[in-house]
Structures are given as structure tokens and as C-alpha cells.
């Protein structure tokens, strides 16, 4: 009896030992699998997770370059009437709650040729281009080539106070820099910016001041970092990758959808066309596009497609002394982009998520007149958001 019990105990011990050994073997095999197929060290970064949630803009930006006047929509009808009564010339795009309710052309794209403005008409975007330049800068920050506190002296050491000016201060135009003169001959974008750098000086005040030199120098920094022309970098990013169909001046003037800039509402005075003036605006105002594609650009930003949320917040974070940052003016509930250029005036007003927007792209810019108040008025009617400035 005792011998039987002894054998039973011995068999149980062997079973337990076998099970323990088996568990150890399984754990070792699993560990080897993880090490071989899913390497991860303290210094490595996890692979990006593919989000299955589609961007909110995906549906709205597919067919934006089409004329739209939403039927049975009182607001669309009202806006259409107000735009006509105001004498607006250009293309208006109105987005309410993530739906285009109106996209219409008003007046002539080319009066001489009797060609009317429509959803496909192309307009100079003037200073709104600074938002594109800021986006290119943020992409270099994401790539680890720049930081917001990188000093201007790293790229342009001969500019006065360059050792005190940061990338962030140029993005917000709080650098205290200005330009003494423009060149009278254009060769290349890089040489143009080099001339600007040689003629940059310091303002008497360190307060916020809207000075295009900030973004021309940012364009120069982009060219130094990437070893590409600004135009090539711009085209690779916004046209080849995001299909925004932005045209520089030489392509704009021969495009069948281009608009002619006028100085008055009766089309009797054409705005002067100065190729040299556009050439000097490297990174600051020499590109053209449609209203729909401009809205697409902003939706790709607000939906964090071009830049992630952290980078976008960094780009649009303005100083306490002004509301300007990254090519726009930012308020609690909205952001505004605006510009003037030789008969053209673009205005963009949108909510923080981009799902409500008023875009007026005009090819008529009369002296002492602006379409910006009309855009603000329409936006306030649609959203009940008042913009003081």
C-alpha cells in the first residue's frame, strides 16, 4: 500500500514538472516570435496606427469645382441675392455644417471675351499664400530639420538681430524685421530671397508688424534646407501629393480658367499686369487657384491630413500682442485669411473645424474698397459668430 502511494506521488511530481517545462518552452517560443517580428526598443518609435475613421472633409471636397445653389435653402437664396445686390465680382463659396450650399460665379472673368466667372475660375490668392509657406515650414519641423526656436542667424547670419529672431517670430510677424527695398531685376527664387536678406533691417519698434520679408526669408530657409526651389517644393507638396492645382503666375496667365483683374465694377479699368511684381513675391503672393481648391487646402489642415493636430496648433498659435499666425488671423471661434494683389482680393473666413466657411475670391479690387466686410457679414448671418476686426 505504501509502495503504491509512493509511485502515485512520484508520477504526480513528474506530471507537474512536465507541465512546468512545457509552459517555459511555450513562453520562450512566444518571446522569440515577438523579438523577431515586432522589434521595439526604448529608442524606437511605434509604427503609425492607420485610423479607419475617414476625414470629415472627404465627402465634401471630392467635387468642389462645380456650380452649386442648393434648392429649397433659404440661406443659400438669401446669400445669392445679397452677393448680386452688392455688385460682387468673383466666385463665392459658402459651406454650412459641412455642406456646400452655394458656389457661384458673379460677373465676368474676362469682360472683353464675355467669359463669366464660375466655380472653376482661377484667382490670385495674394497674401493667403503665406499660409502655404507656413505649412511647408511646419512639415520641416515635423521632419526634424527645424524647430520653432531655431534662430534666423543659422541661415542668414548677416541680417541685423538675426541671432535674436526665431522661426516662430517670423511665422507670427513679431520679428521686428522689415525690408529697405525691392530688387528691380529677377533671376531665380533663391537669388531673389538673397537680395531681400541683404536689404533687411530692423524696425524701430518690436511690436507686431505685417512685413512680407518674414515669409520671404522663411521661403529662403526652405530652399536652403531642401536644396530645392520654392516652386518645386510647393508643387511637390500641394499639387502632386494633395492635387490642389495651384498655379504660379506664368502658368496662371495662359490657363483657360484664369480671371482678369479689374480696378472697378464696370470693367473699364484693368489692373496692371506686372510679371516682375509677382516674381518678387516668393512665398508671399504669386500663386493662383480656385475657391473650391482653396477651401480644400484649409479642410486638409483642419482635418489634420497635411499636418497633425499638434503641428497645426503650433502653426496657428498667435502671440498675445496680435491675432496673426501662420498666414491667418485667429479668434476664439473663427480664422480669417485675406489679401490684395493687382486687381484681386481673396477672403476666407472659417470656423475652427472648417465645417462652416465663407470664401469670396474676387477679380475686382477698387481703390478704398474691400469685399472683406461682406464676407464677415455673410459669415455672421450663417454662424452667429461676430468678428470685431
MIVEXMI-268448 format. One record per atom (N, C-alpha, C): x, y, z. Coordinates in steps of 0.02 Angstrom, whole numbers, padded with zeros to 5 digits, always signed. Layout:
<sites>
XYZ;...
</sites>
This chain:
<sites>
+00041-00060+00000;+00000+00000+00000;+00043+00063+00000;+00094+00062+00043;+00138+00119+00047;+00177+00127-00019;+00196+00069-00049;+00233+00072-00111;+00190+00103-00167;+00125+00086-00168;+00079+00114-00218;+00072+00189-00211;+00064+00212-00150;+00059+00284-00137;+00123+00319-00159;+00179+00286-00147;+00243+00316-00165;+00247+00327-00241;+00225+00275-00279;+00226+00281-00352;+00179+00336-00377;+00121+00341-00344;+00072+00393-00364;+00101+00463-00354;+00132+00473-00296;+00162+00538-00282;+00218+00553-00332;+00257+00502-00348;+00312+00511-00394;+00286+00529-00464;+00231+00496-00486;+00201+00511-00551;+00173+00583-00554;+00142+00605-00499;+00114+00673-00495;+00170+00725-00501;+00225+00711-00467;+00282+00758-00470;+00309+00762-00542;+00314+00706-00576;+00337+00706-00645;+00289+00744-00691;+00224+00734-00680;+00174+00771-00721;+00181+00846-00712;+00187+00867-00648;+00193+00939-00634;+00257+00967-00665;+00311+00928-00659;+00374+00951-00689;+00368+00957-00765;+00333+00908-00796;+00324+00909-00868;+00284+00970-00890;+00229+00984-00853;+00187+01042-00869;+00227+01106-00862;+00266+01112-00808;+00307+01171-00798;+00356+01182-00854;+00389+01127-00874;+00437+01131-00929;+00403+01152-00994;+00342+01124-01006;+00304+01141-01066;+00286+01215-01069;+00264+01242-01011;+00246+01314-01007;+00306+01357-01022;+00365+01338-00994;+00426+01377-01006;+00443+01377-01080;+00437+01319-01113;+00452+01314-01184;+00406+01358-01226;+00340+01357-01209;+00291+01399-01245;+00308+01472-01238;+00324+01494-01176;+00341+01564-01164;+00403+01585-01202;+00451+01542-01205;+00513+01557-01242;+00499+01565-01316;+00458+01520-01343;+00441+01524-01415;+00404+01589-01430;+00356+01608-01387;+00318+01671-01396;+00364+01731-01393;+00411+01729-01346;+00458+01785-01339;+00501+01793-01401;+00524+01736-01428;+00564+01738-01488;+00525+01766-01547;+00461+01749-01550;+00417+01774-01604;+00411+01850-01600;+00399+01876-01539;+00391+01948-01529;+00455+01985-01548;+00513+01957-01526;+00576+01989-01541;+00590+01989-01615;+00573+01933-01649;+00588+01928-01720;+00543+01970-01764;+00478+01972-01747;+00430+02003-01792;+00404+02070-01768;+00412+02087-01704;+00388+02151-01679;+00442+02184-01637;+00496+02205-01667;+00550+02235-01629;+00529+02302-01600;+00550+02315-01539;+00534+02379-01508;+00586+02391-01454;+00621+02447-01459;+00668+02465-01407;+00646+02530-01375;+00680+02550-01324;+00662+02612-01290;+00670+02672-01335;+00716+02667-01384;+00728+02724-01427;+00689+02722-01492;+00653+02668-01504;+00616+02663-01566;+00546+02692-01557;+00517+02713-01614;+00450+02741-01612;+00401+02690-01638;+00342+02686-01608;+00291+02640-01633;+00269+02659-01703;+00251+02609-01741;+00227+02623-01808;+00161+02659-01804;+00150+02705-01853;+00088+02743-01853;+00028+02697-01861;-00022+02712-01822;-00083+02672-01825;-00127+02699-01880;-00150+02655-01922;-00195+02677-01975;-00266+02685-01947;-00290+02747-01950;-00357+02760-01924;-00409+02741-01977;-00459+02707-01956;-00511+02688-02003;-00563+02743-02012;-00562+02792-01966;-00610+02847-01971;-00590+02893-02029;-00635+02906-02074;-00620+02948-02132;-00622+03021-02111;-00579+03064-02141;-00581+03136-02125;-00650+03164-02141;-00672+03211-02100;-00739+03240-02110;-00745+03273-02177;-00689+03295-02206;-00691+03331-02269;-00694+03286-02330;-00685+03221-02321;-00677+03176-02378;-00734+03181-02428;-00795+03183-02403;-00852+03186-02448;-00860+03254-02480;-00848+03307-02442;-00863+03374-02466;-00814+03399-02518;-00752+03376-02516;-00701+03404-02561;-00692+03365-02625;-00733+03314-02637;-00724+03273-02697;-00742+03311-02760;-00797+03347-02760;-00821+03381-02820;-00835+03455-02806;-00784+03489-02781;-00796+03558-02760;-00798+03608-02817;-00767+03594-02872;-00764+03643-02926;-00824+03639-02973;-00884+03638-02943;-00946+03637-02980;-00992+03692-02954;-01031+03722-02999;-01079+03772-02978;-01133+03741-02935;-01148+03772-02878;-01198+03746-02831;-01241+03804-02805;-01306+03794-02807;-01353+03837-02772;-01407+03791-02743;-01400+03774-02680;-01441+03722-02650;-01515+03741-02653;-01555+03697-02681;-01627+03710-02688;-01661+03708-02620;-01713+03748-02613;-01754+03749-02552;-01712+03766-02490;-01658+03803-02500;-01617+03825-02444;-01622+03901-02440;-01657+03925-02390;-01670+03997-02384;-01606+04037-02377;-01557+04010-02340;-01495+04046-02330;-01456+04052-02396;-01454+03998-02434;-01420+04000-02499;-01452+04051-02545;-01518+04052-02547;-01554+04100-02588;-01540+04172-02565;-01540+04182-02500;-01527+04249-02472;-01457+04272-02489;-01408+04227-02480;-01339+04246-02495;-01329+04261-02569;-01360+04222-02611;-01355+04232-02683;-01382+04302-02701;-01438+04320-02671;-01467+04386-02683;-01422+04442-02656;-01395+04433-02596;-01352+04484-02566;-01288+04494-02607;-01260+04440-02632;-01200+04445-02673;-01214+04482-02738;-01271+04468-02769;-01289+04503-02831;-01302+04577-02817;-01340+04591-02764;-01357+04660-02748;-01296+04702-02729;-01246+04670-02701;-01185+04706-02681;-01141+04723-02740;-01154+04691-02798;-01112+04701-02856;-01048+04660-02854;-01048+04608-02813;-00988+04566-02806;-00967+04536-02872;-00903+04539-02887;-00874+04509-02946;-00823+04457-02925;-00834+04395-02944;-00789+04341-02924;-00827+04276-02914;-00800+04232-02872;-00832+04169-02855;-00842+04166-02780;-00903+04148-02759;-00919+04141-02688;-00930+04067-02673;-00901+04044-02618;-00911+03976-02594;-00934+03979-02522;-00994+03952-02509;-01022+03952-02441;-01032+03880-02418;-01003+03864-02360;-01009+03797-02331;-01043+03804-02264;-01097+03767-02254;-01134+03768-02191;-01141+03697-02165;-01119+03686-02103;-01123+03620-02072;-01096+03565-02117;-01039+03579-02147;-01004+03528-02187;-01038+03514-02254;-01081+03560-02278;-01113+03552-02343;-01106+03617-02382;-01087+03610-02446;-01085+03669-02489;-01157+03688-02507;-01177+03747-02486;-01246+03769-02502;-01245+03818-02560;-01188+03848-02574;-01183+03894-02631;-01111+03896-02656;-01103+03888-02721;-01040+03903-02755;-01058+03929-02824;-01051+03995-02831;-01074+04028-02891;-01023+04079-02914;-01022+04091-02980;-00983+04145-03007;-01027+04207-03016;-00998+04265-03008;-01034+04329-03016;-00992+04375-03059;-01021+04404-03109;-00984+04449-03153;-00938+04412-03200;-00893+04451-03231;-00852+04425-03284;-00781+04406-03260;-00759+04349-03286;-00688+04330-03278;-00647+04370-03328;-00676+04382-03387;-00643+04421-03440;-00698+04455-03480;-00708+04520-03466;-00763+04557-03498;-00753+04561-03574;-00693+04571-03596;-00679+04577-03667;-00699+04514-03705;-00688+04457-03674;-00704+04393-03706;-00773+04368-03687;-00811+04408-03649;-00877+04388-03624;-00876+04321-03588;-00824+04310-03549;-00816+04248-03511;-00834+04261-03438;-00884+04224-03413;-00910+04236-03346;-00870+04198-03293;-00870+04224-03232;-00842+04188-03175;-00885+04128-03158;-00853+04073-03136;-00890+04015-03114;-00849+03978-03061;-00870+03918-03045;-00837+03880-02991;-00766+03860-03009;-00750+03857-03074;-00683+03837-03095;-00636+03895-03108;-00660+03956-03099;-00619+04014-03111;-00559+04016-03063;-00503+04039-03089;-00441+04043-03050;-00425+04116-03033;-00406+04127-02970;-00392+04194-02945;-00324+04194-02910;-00291+04250-02913;-00231+04259-02873;-00250+04257-02799;-00213+04219-02758;-00230+04213-02687;-00190+04262-02644;-00144+04300-02675;-00108+04354-02641;-00078+04329-02575;-00088+04367-02521;-00055+04351-02457;-00080+04288-02424;-00134+04260-02447;-00157+04196-02420;-00104+04141-02432;-00061+04153-02482;-00007+04105-02495;+00039+04096-02435;+00042+04146-02392;+00086+04140-02333;+00066+04079-02290;+00002+04061-02291;-00020+04002-02254;+00010+03938-02283;+00020+03936-02348;+00052+03879-02380;+00126+03875-02360;+00158+03934-02360;+00229+03936-02341;+00237+03914-02268;+00192+03937-02225;+00195+03916-02154;+00187+03841-02148;+00143+03812-02188;+00132+03740-02187;+00195+03702-02207;+00230+03727-02258;+00293+03696-02279;+00345+03699-02223;+00346+03754-02187;+00392+03760-02130;+00375+03708-02076;+00311+03700-02061;+00291+03652-02010;+00308+03580-02030;+00305+03566-02095;+00324+03499-02118;+00398+03487-02108;+00439+03539-02114;+00510+03532-02100;+00523+03523-02025;+00481+03555-01984;+00486+03545-01911;+00469+03472-01895;+00416+03446-01927;+00397+03377-01916;+00452+03329-01937;+00489+03348-01989;+00544+03306-02014;+00607+03312-01972;+00606+03357-01922;+00664+03365-01879;+00717+03410-01907;+00703+03446-01961;+00753+03490-01992;+00753+03560-01961;+00699+03577-01927;+00691+03644-01896;+00657+03637-01829;+00660+03690-01790;+00620+03697-01729;+00592+03768-01728;+00539+03779-01691;+00510+03846-01687;+00559+03896-01656;+00604+03872-01614;+00653+03917-01582;+00720+03919-01620;+00722+03889-01680;+00782+03895-01721;+00794+03968-01738;+00855+03992-01733;+00871+04062-01745;+00882+04076-01819;+00862+04134-01840;+00872+04156-01910;+00946+04157-01927;+00989+04171-01879;+01061+04175-01891;+01091+04110-01916;+01056+04054-01905;+01081+03990-01929;+01082+03987-02005;+01039+04028-02038;+01034+04028-02110;+01053+04095-02141;+01040+04149-02104;+01057+04216-02129;+01092+04255-02073;+01155+04239-02060;+01191+04269-02004;+01205+04344-02012;+01202+04370-02073;+01219+04441-02084;+01160+04488-02075;+01100+04461-02066;+01042+04504-02054;+01046+04534-01984;+01034+04598-01975;+01036+04628-01908;+00989+04592-01860;+01013+04580-01800;+00975+04546-01747;+00954+04475-01765;+00987+04445-01814;+00969+04377-01835;+00978+04327-01779;+01024+04343-01732;+01036+04297-01676;+00984+04304-01621;+00934+04348-01633;+00880+04356-01585;+00812+04336-01613;+00809+04326-01679;+00746+04312-01713;+00737+04237-01723;+00678+04211-01706;+00664+04139-01713;+00616+04126-01771;+00611+04063-01790;+00562+04042-01840;+00491+04061-01818;+00476+04050-01755;+00409+04066-01728;+00393+04140-01736;+00442+04183-01723;+00430+04255-01729;+00420+04276-01801;+00450+04242-01848;+00437+04257-01918;+00368+04233-01939;+00347+04175-01913;+00280+04150-01928;+00225+04196-01902;+00239+04230-01847;+00189+04274-01816;+00203+04348-01831;+00254+04361-01871;+00273+04430-01889;+00287+04473-01828;+00321+04445-01780;+00342+04483-01721;+00419+04485-01718;+00450+04478-01776;+00524+04476-01779;+00555+04545-01773;+00517+04597-01789;+00545+04665-01789;+00585+04681-01851;+00578+04640-01904;+00616+04650-01965;+00573+04683-02019;+00607+04719-02064;+00574+04749-02122;+00624+04749-02179;+00600+04765-02239;+00644+04766-02298;+00650+04837-02324;+00712+04857-02339;+00725+04926-02360;+00705+04939-02432;+00712+04889-02476;+00696+04900-02547;+00686+04833-02582;+00651+04835-02638;+00642+04776-02680;+00694+04777-02737;+00708+04719-02763;+00754+04715-02821;+00718+04741-02883;+00755+04760-02934;+00724+04782-02997;+00739+04733-03054;+00774+04678-03037;+00787+04625-03086;+00777+04558-03051;+00744+04512-03086;+00732+04446-03057;+00771+04393-03096;+00805+04350-03060;+00841+04295-03093;+00812+04228-03070;+00825+04209-03007;+00797+04147-02979;+00766+04163-02911;+00725+04116-02887;+00694+04125-02821;+00746+04132-02766;+00798+04090-02769;+00850+04092-02718;+00887+04159-02718;+00903+04184-02778;+00939+04248-02783;+00894+04306-02763;+00830+04299-02778;+00782+04350-02757;+00780+04355-02681;+00776+04299-02646;+00774+04300-02573;+00842+04323-02545;+00896+04305-02579;+00962+04328-02557;+00966+04404-02559;+00937+04435-02611;+00934+04508-02615;+00893+04536-02557;+00836+04504-02543;+00794+04526-02487;+00833+04524-02422;+00870+04471-02412;+00909+04463-02350;+00961+04518-02343;+00992+04537-02398;+01043+04589-02397;+01014+04657-02382;+00948+04665-02393;+00917+04730-02383;+00864+04728-02327;+00875+04683-02280;+00832+04678-02221;+00862+04719-02164;+00819+04755-02131;+00841+04795-02074;+00792+04787-02016;+00804+04824-01962;+00764+04816-01901;+00717+04875-01894;+00655+04861-01876;+00606+04914-01863;+00623+04951-01799;+00596+05011-01792;+00607+05050-01731;+00571+05019-01671;+00516+04983-01685;+00476+04953-01632;+00478+04877-01637;+00474+04845-01581;+00473+04771-01580;+00401+04744-01580;+00352+04789-01586;+00282+04767-01587;+00267+04729-01651;+00209+04695-01651;+00187+04659-01711;+00182+04706-01770;+00207+04684-01827;+00203+04724-01888;+00199+04677-01948;+00150+04690-01991;+00141+04647-02050;+00195+04664-02101;+00245+04621-02106;+00301+04632-02151;+00314+04568-02192;+00307+04573-02257;+00314+04515-02302;+00384+04484-02298;+00434+04523-02278;+00502+04497-02275;+00507+04435-02231;+00465+04430-02180;+00466+04371-02137;+00456+04306-02176;+00407+04308-02221;+00391+04248-02259;+00436+04238-02319;+00466+04291-02344;+00516+04282-02397;+00578+04248-02368;+00597+04267-02308;+00654+04234-02276;+00638+04162-02258;+00576+04149-02237;+00556+04079-02224;+00560+04038-02288;+00543+04068-02344;+00549+04034-02408;+00622+04018-02424;+00666+04066-02408;+00737+04055-02418;+00763+03998-02374;+00740+03995-02313;+00760+03942-02267;+00737+03874-02294;+00676+03872-02321;+00651+03809-02351;+00696+03786-02408;+00718+03833-02449;+00761+03815-02505;+00829+03791-02481;+00855+03822-02429;+00920+03802-02402;+00916+03731-02372;+00861+03716-02338;+00854+03651-02305;+00843+03595-02356;+00800+03607-02405;+00780+03554-02451;+00823+03550-02513;+00862+03604-02526;+00902+03608-02588;+00857+03604-02650;+00798+03632-02644;+00751+03637-02700;+00727+03709-02706;+00704+03727-02764;+00673+03793-02772;+00607+03793-02733;+00585+03853-02715;+00520+03858-02680;+00465+03829-02723;+00466+03846-02788;+00413+03823-02833;+00411+03746-02837;+00470+03715-02841;+00472+03642-02846;+00445+03610-02782;+00467+03637-02725;+00443+03610-02660;+00368+03619-02653;+00344+03678-02672;+00272+03693-02669;+00233+03644-02713;+00257+03635-02775;+00222+03591-02822;+00221+03519-02799;+00278+03495-02772;+00281+03426-02748;+00232+03414-02690;+00226+03463-02647;+00185+03455-02587;+00111+03464-02601;+00093+03520-02631;+00022+03538-02636;-00011+03515-02700;+00027+03507-02753;-00004+03485-02816;+00003+03410-02828;+00064+03385-02824;+00074+03314-02838;+00045+03270-02783;+00052+03292-02721;+00028+03250-02665;-00045+03262-02648;-00066+03326-02647;-00134+03341-02625;-00180+03366-02681;-00154+03371-02741;-00194+03385-02802;-00235+03449-02795;-00203+03503-02772;-00239+03566-02761;-00238+03611-02823;-00199+03593-02874;-00198+03631-02937;-00184+03705-02926;-00132+03719-02888;-00111+03788-02877;-00062+03807-02933;-00072+03865-02964;-00031+03885-03021;+00011+03946-03003;+00075+03945-03024;+00114+04006-03017;+00095+04053-03074;+00123+04113-03073;+00098+04166-03118;+00106+04147-03192;+00162+04119-03211;+00173+04103-03282;+00124+04052-03308;+00101+04006-03266;+00051+03957-03287;-00019+03986-03281;-00029+04029-03233;-00095+04061-03223;-00116+04101-03285;-00071+04140-03313;-00089+04186-03367;-00109+04151-03432;-00091+04087-03439;-00109+04051-03500;-00163+03998-03488;-00188+03995-03427;-00240+03945-03411;-00308+03969-03436;-00348+03925-03466;-00414+03946-03492;-00462+03970-03438;-00449+03952-03375;-00495+03973-03321;-00469+04034-03282;-00417+04065-03308;-00390+04123-03272;-00441+04181-03273;-00435+04225-03225;-00476+04285-03223;-00431+04346-03234;-00462+04399-03260;-00428+04463-03270;-00442+04508-03210;-00392+04541-03183;-00402+04586-03127;-00426+04654-03151;-00478+04680-03117;-00506+04746-03135;-00502+04793-03075;-00501+04858-03092;-00497+04910-03041;-00566+04937-03022;-00616+04921-03061;-00683+04948-03046;-00737+04901-03071;-00798+04914-03047;-00853+04867-03060;-00880+04869-03131;-00864+04921-03170;-00890+04923-03239;-00838+04896-03289;-00784+04868-03263;-00734+04834-03304;-00697+04881-03352;-00702+04946-03339;-00671+04993-03385;-00596+05002-03372;-00573+04982-03314;-00502+04990-03297;-00472+04923-03277;-00426+04898-03317;-00391+04837-03300;-00336+04852-03249;-00327+04807-03202;-00270+04813-03157;-00207+04796-03196;-00154+04831-03183;-00092+04819-03221;-00066+04748-03207;-00041+04716-03259;-00010+04650-03251;+00066+04660-03251;+00096+04645-03194;+00168+04655-03186;+00201+04589-03167;+00226+04553-03217;+00259+04488-03202;+00315+04495-03151;+00352+04551-03154;+00407+04561-03107;+00381+04567-03035;+00323+04599-03028;+00294+04607-02961;+00276+04539-02931;+00250+04494-02972;+00233+04427-02949;+00297+04387-02935;+00348+04396-02977;+00409+04358-02968;+00443+04373-02902;+00437+04435-02878;+00469+04453-02815;+00433+04424-02755;+00372+04400-02764;+00331+04378-02707;+00344+04304-02691;+00406+04284-02690;+00422+04214-02674;+00397+04196-02604;+00349+04149-02602;+00322+04126-02538;+00270+04172-02507;+00254+04228-02540;+00211+04278-02508;+00151+04300-02549;+00147+04282-02614;+00089+04305-02651;+00096+04303-02726;+00112+04245-02755;+00116+04240-02829;+00084+04176-02855;+00036+04150-02818;+00002+04088-02838;-00073+04100-02849;-00103+04058-02891;-00174+04064-02907;-00209+03997-02901;-00274+03998-02884;-00312+03936-02879;-00386+03953-02877;-00427+03901-02878;-00500+03910-02875;-00523+03915-02802;-00583+03939-02792;-00612+03944-02725;-00619+03875-02694;-00641+03826-02734;-00650+03759-02708;-00586+03727-02686;-00533+03735-02725;-00469+03706-02706;-00438+03742-02646;-00451+03807-02639;-00427+03843-02580;-00462+03817-02518;-00527+03806-02522;-00563+03777-02465;-00536+03707-02449;-00521+03669-02501;-00493+03602-02491;-00429+03605-02450;-00386+03654-02466;-00324+03662-02428;-00338+03671-02354;-00385+03715-02337;-00400+03728-02266;-00431+03667-02233;-00472+03630-02269;-00502+03570-02240;-00450+03515-02228;-00401+03511-02272;-00347+03463-02262;-00306+03482-02201;-00305+03546-02184;-00272+03568-02123;-00315+03553-02062;-00377+03575-02063;-00419+03567-02003;-00437+03494-01989;-00434+03452-02040;-00445+03381-02030;-00380+03343-02016;-00325+03382-02009;-00259+03354-01990;-00233+03303-02040;-00245+03317-02104;-00219+03274-02157;-00148+03296-02176;-00139+03361-02188;-00073+03387-02207;-00028+03392-02145;-00055+03417-02091;-00018+03423-02028;-00058+03390-01973;-00024+03358-01925;-00061+03330-01869;-00086+03385-01823;-00128+03368-01775;-00160+03418-01733;-00109+03460-01695;-00057+03428-01669;-00006+03465-01631;+00029+03516-01674;+00048+03497-01735;+00083+03543-01779;+00039+03600-01801;-00025+03586-01815;-00071+03638-01835;-00081+03689-01779;-00089+03664-01718;-00096+03710-01661;-00034+03753-01651;+00024+03723-01662;+00087+03761-01658;+00089+03815-01711;+00068+03799-01772;+00071+03847-01827;+00022+03905-01816;-00036+03890-01788;-00088+03941-01780;-00089+03974-01711;-00041+03958-01669;-00038+03989-01603;-00010+04060-01610;-00051+04109-01596;-00031+04179-01605;-00008+04210-01539;+00032+04262-01543;+00055+04295-01481;-00001+04336-01449;+00008+04357-01388;-00044+04395-01353;-00050+04465-01383;+00002+04488-01418;+00002+04556-01446;-00035+04561-01512;-00053+04504-01543;-00089+04506-01606;-00126+04440-01616;-00166+04438-01669;-00203+04377-01685;-00173+04339-01744;-00116+04363-01768;-00088+04335-01830;-00040+04278-01816;-00048+04224-01855;+00000+04169-01852;-00011+04123-01912;+00042+04103-01945;+00038+04053-01998;-00005+04073-02057;-00007+04138-02073;-00043+04161-02132;-00116+04178-02121;-00140+04176-02058;-00210+04192-02043;-00215+04232-01978;-00274+04264-01970;-00291+04297-01907;-00339+04251-01870;-00324+04238-01807;-00361+04187-01769;-00398+04218-01710;-00462+04198-01704;-00505+04222-01650;-00533+04161-01613;-00574+04172-01563;-00597+04117-01521;-00634+04063-01561;-00675+04084-01608;-00717+04036-01644;-00705+04034-01719;-00660+04075-01744;-00650+04079-01817;-00580+04100-01834;-00563+04092-01898;-00499+04115-01925;-00511+04149-01992;-00470+04200-02008;-00479+04239-02069;-00413+04242-02108;-00419+04230-02174;-00364+04242-02220;-00386+04295-02270;-00339+04339-02288;-00359+04395-02331;-00298+04420-02370;-00310+04448-02430;-00255+04476-02468;-00278+04523-02523;-00230+04563-02549;-00240+04607-02606;-00182+04596-02654;-00196+04596-02719;-00141+04593-02768;-00166+04613-02838;-00150+04673-02860;-00161+04696-02929;-00228+04675-02957;-00282+04698-02926;-00349+04685-02950;-00382+04624-02921;-00348+04589-02877;-00375+04528-02846;-00381+04537-02770;-00435+04509-02742;-00445+04511-02670;-00478+04446-02646;-00440+04402-02616;-00468+04341-02587;-00483+04351-02512;-00539+04323-02489;-00556+04324-02418;-00581+04255-02398;-00555+04229-02343;-00575+04164-02316;-00593+04173-02243;-00653+04152-02223;-00672+04151-02152;-00700+04082-02138;-00674+04049-02087;-00698+03982-02071;-00696+03969-01997;-00739+03923-01975;-00738+03902-01905;-00677+03858-01893;-00663+03845-01829;-00602+03809-01811;-00599+03738-01841;-00657+03707-01850;-00658+03640-01880;-00666+03643-01956;-00674+03703-01984;-00679+03710-02056;-00746+03692-02085;-00794+03672-02044;-00857+03646-02070;-00908+03701-02086;-00891+03763-02070;-00930+03821-02092;-00880+03871-02120;-00894+03896-02180;-00845+03940-02212;-00878+03986-02263;-00849+04045-02269;-00866+04092-02322;-00802+04109-02358;-00800+04096-02424;-00742+04112-02464;-00765+04156-02522;-00737+04216-02526;-00750+04262-02581;-00686+04274-02619;-00683+04250-02680;-00624+04260-02723;-00644+04311-02777;-00616+04370-02774;-00637+04423-02819;-00581+04444-02867;-00600+04459-02929;-00553+04487-02978;-00569+04560-02991;-00597+04593-02940;-00609+04665-02944;-00590+04696-02877;-00540+04740-02879;-00516+04771-02818;-00512+04846-02829;-00566+04880-02814;-00568+04953-02823;-00531+04988-02767;-00509+05048-02781;-00472+05087-02731;-00517+05102-02671;-00489+05093-02612;-00525+05107-02548;-00589+05065-02541;-00590+05006-02571;-00648+04962-02565;-00625+04891-02551;-00663+04855-02511;-00645+04786-02495;-00708+04744-02490;-00702+04680-02509;-00757+04632-02502;-00755+04596-02434;-00705+04612-02395;-00699+04579-02329;-00759+04592-02283;-00784+04654-02278;-00844+04665-02236;-00904+04624-02257;-00913+04615-02323;-00968+04573-02347;-00959+04501-02325;-00898+04476-02331;-00884+04407-02310;-00899+04398-02235;-00878+04446-02194;-00891+04443-02122;-00965+04446-02107;-01001+04487-02146;-01074+04493-02136;-01109+04427-02152;-01091+04396-02207;-01121+04332-02226;-01104+04278-02174;-01042+04277-02152;-01021+04227-02103;-01059+04235-02038;-01069+04297-02016;-01106+04309-01954;-01179+04288-01960;-01209+04300-02019;-01278+04277-02029;-01283+04202-02025;-01235+04166-02051;-01237+04094-02054;-01221+04062-01987;-01175+04090-01950;-01150+04057-01890;-01165+04092-01824;-01189+04154-01829;-01200+04197-01769;-01134+04212-01734;-01078+04204-01770;-01011+04221-01743;-00993+04290-01770;-00984+04338-01727;-00965+04405-01747;-00890+04414-01742;-00862+04444-01793;-00791+04458-01796;-00781+04533-01791;-00750+04555-01738;-00744+04627-01725;-00698+04660-01774;-00638+04631-01786;-00589+04664-01829;-00610+04660-01902;
</sites>
